[in-house]
Amino acid sequence: MNSKTMKKSSIKRVALGVVVGMVLLVGAVWLLTRTLGHSPQYLFAGKPIQYWQEQLSGHDVGASNAVFVVVSGRLIPELVQNMFHDTNDSHLRLSLIETLNTIPGVQMSFTEASWRRSYAAQSIGELGPGAKSAVPALLEALKGKDAAVHEAAIKALGHIHSDPTARIPLLIGYLDDENLRDEAALALANYGSLAKAAAKAGVK
């Protein structure tokens, strides 16, 4: 093999190495964008919360009851788990996402853990009365130290609007909280005429 042939062979190997390296790099970036990011929309079984809420309130009683079993047995426990325990925002993960987003054509969606916990509470509320089993967890979250979920938890209580005898006095108490009074007022509005006591209490 002469030097010219050896040179061509060497160039081919280098070119092949570059191509393989680029393919591996693109594959690695693709994999990271699928595993590191967080979608701003919560999905359960591939469906958004709105889908499950619509199924719960559907006219087909049999189908609605079947969905209720899934929602109360699987969806709500998952949301409650996320509301209390979704804190996995490592510095390495955030740094990788920030770095990858500097690559042209790459734009990863990411929602920080505090917002994800808040969105879990909000999602519970969007299920409406069908999420009654989550009320104890919402009350615990509302009275807990995680301020990120307080507003969403109090709104969720209003959307579920169960047990007005117990919930209305609780919500009235938050009308004096400068951080939650607006949410408490909106939650009370969901109780309609049952919340007349709130109007008498007034907003201080």
DODREN-252022 format. One line per 8 residues: their letters; for each residue x, y, z of C-alpha. Coordinates in steps of 0.1 Angstrom, whole numbers, plus 5000, padded with zeros to 4 digits. Layout:
N
a	X,Y,Z | ...;
//
This chain:
204
mnsktmkk	5000,5000,5000 | 5015,5033,4989 | 5015,5065,5009 | 4987,5080,4988 | 4964,5050,4995 | 4973,5051,5032 | 4964,5088,5033 | 4930,5083,5017;
ssikrval	4923,5054,5041 | 4933,5075,5071 | 4910,5104,5059 | 4881,5079,5055 | 4886,5066,5091 | 4887,5102,5104 | 4856,5111,5085 | 4838,5080,5097;
gvvvgmvl	4848,5087,5133 | 4835,5123,5130 | 4801,5110,5116 | 4798,5084,5143 | 4807,5110,5170 | 4781,5134,5156 | 4754,5107,5156 | 4763,5097,5192;
lvgavwll	4762,5134,5203 | 4728,5140,5186 | 4715,5108,5202 | 4728,5118,5236 | 4712,5153,5233 | 4679,5138,5222 | 4679,5113,5251 | 4687,5141,5276;
trtlghsp	4659,5164,5263 | 4635,5135,5268 | 4646,5126,5304 | 4656,5159,5320 | 4628,5183,5311 | 4594,5186,5327 | 4563,5193,5307 | 4543,5222,5321;
qylfagkp	4511,5201,5317 | 4504,5172,5340 | 4493,5140,5322 | 4479,5108,5336 | 4478,5078,5313 | 4487,5102,5285 | 4456,5124,5291 | 4454,5159,5307;
iqywqeql	4434,5166,5338 | 4407,5183,5317 | 4400,5149,5300 | 4395,5132,5334 | 4373,5160,5347 | 4351,5157,5316 | 4348,5120,5319 | 4338,5124,5356;
sghdvgas	4310,5147,5347 | 4298,5128,5316 | 4262,5117,5310 | 4270,5080,5308 | 4267,5070,5345 | 4284,5037,5340 | 4314,5052,5323 | 4315,5081,5348;
navfvvvs	4316,5056,5377 | 4343,5036,5361 | 4364,5068,5357 | 4357,5077,5393 | 4373,5045,5404 | 4404,5052,5384 | 4406,5089,5395 | 4400,5082,5432;
grlipelv	4422,5051,5433 | 4452,5061,5411 | 4451,5097,5399 | 4443,5115,5431 | 4469,5095,5452 | 4495,5104,5425 | 4487,5141,5426 | 4487,5141,5464;
qnmfhdtn	4521,5124,5463 | 4534,5150,5439 | 4519,5179,5460 | 4539,5168,5491 | 4570,5151,5478 | 4580,5165,5443 | 4612,5182,5452 | 4637,5166,5428;
dshlrlsl	4655,5196,5413 | 4692,5187,5415 | 4717,5214,5407 | 4733,5190,5381 | 4700,5186,5364 | 4693,5223,5362 | 4728,5230,5350 | 4725,5204,5322;
ietlntip	4692,5218,5311 | 4706,5253,5310 | 4736,5241,5290 | 4715,5221,5265 | 4692,5251,5259 | 4721,5270,5245 | 4724,5245,5216 | 4706,5258,5185;
gvqmsfte	4674,5240,5179 | 4671,5227,5215 | 4645,5242,5238 | 4637,5221,5268 | 4606,5229,5289 | 4612,5228,5326 | 4589,5236,5355 | 4606,5240,5389;
aswrrsya	4596,5217,5418 | 4577,5243,5437 | 4555,5251,5407 | 4550,5214,5401 | 4537,5209,5437 | 4514,5239,5432 | 4501,5225,5399 | 4494,5191,5415;
aqsigelg	4471,5209,5441 | 4456,5229,5413 | 4449,5197,5393 | 4432,5181,5422 | 4408,5211,5423 | 4401,5209,5386 | 4386,5175,5391 | 4359,5192,5411;
pgaksavp	4336,5173,5435 | 4350,5140,5422 | 4382,5148,5442 | 4365,5149,5476 | 4388,5122,5489 | 4417,5146,5485 | 4402,5172,5509 | 4422,5159,5540;
allealkg	4454,5162,5520 | 4446,5197,5508 | 4438,5208,5544 | 4471,5194,5555 | 4489,5212,5527 | 4471,5244,5534 | 4481,5243,5571 | 4517,5231,5563;
kdaavhea	4549,5251,5558 | 4551,5247,5520 | 4539,5281,5509 | 4542,5271,5473 | 4510,5250,5475 | 4489,5273,5498 | 4471,5293,5471 | 4464,5263,5449;
aikalghi	4452,5242,5479 | 4427,5268,5490 | 4414,5273,5454 | 4411,5235,5451 | 4389,5234,5482 | 4366,5259,5466 | 4363,5239,5434 | 4356,5207,5452;
hsdptari	4331,5226,5475 | 4324,5196,5498 | 4311,5197,5534 | 4302,5234,5534 | 4295,5233,5572 | 4332,5227,5578 | 4348,5244,5548 | 4330,5278,5548;
plligyld	4341,5288,5584 | 4376,5276,5575 | 4377,5297,5544 | 4363,5327,5562 | 4392,5325,5585 | 4416,5331,5556 | 4399,5363,5546 | 4421,5380,5572;
denlrdea	4453,5365,5556 | 4468,5391,5533 | 4485,5364,5513 | 4454,5342,5508 | 4424,5365,5511 | 4417,5367,5474 | 4419,5330,5470 | 4397,5325,5500;
alalanyg	4371,5349,5486 | 4371,5330,5453 | 4368,5297,5470 | 4339,5309,5490 | 4322,5322,5459 | 4320,5286,5447 | 4297,5278,5476 | 4272,5303,5463;
slakaaak	4243,5312,5486 | 4258,5288,5513 | 4286,5313,5518 | 4263,5343,5528 | 4280,5341,5562 | 4312,5351,5544 | 4296,5383,5531 | 4286,5392,5567;
agvk	4321,5386,5579 | 4335,5410,5554 | 4371,5414,5542 | 4393,5433,5566;
//
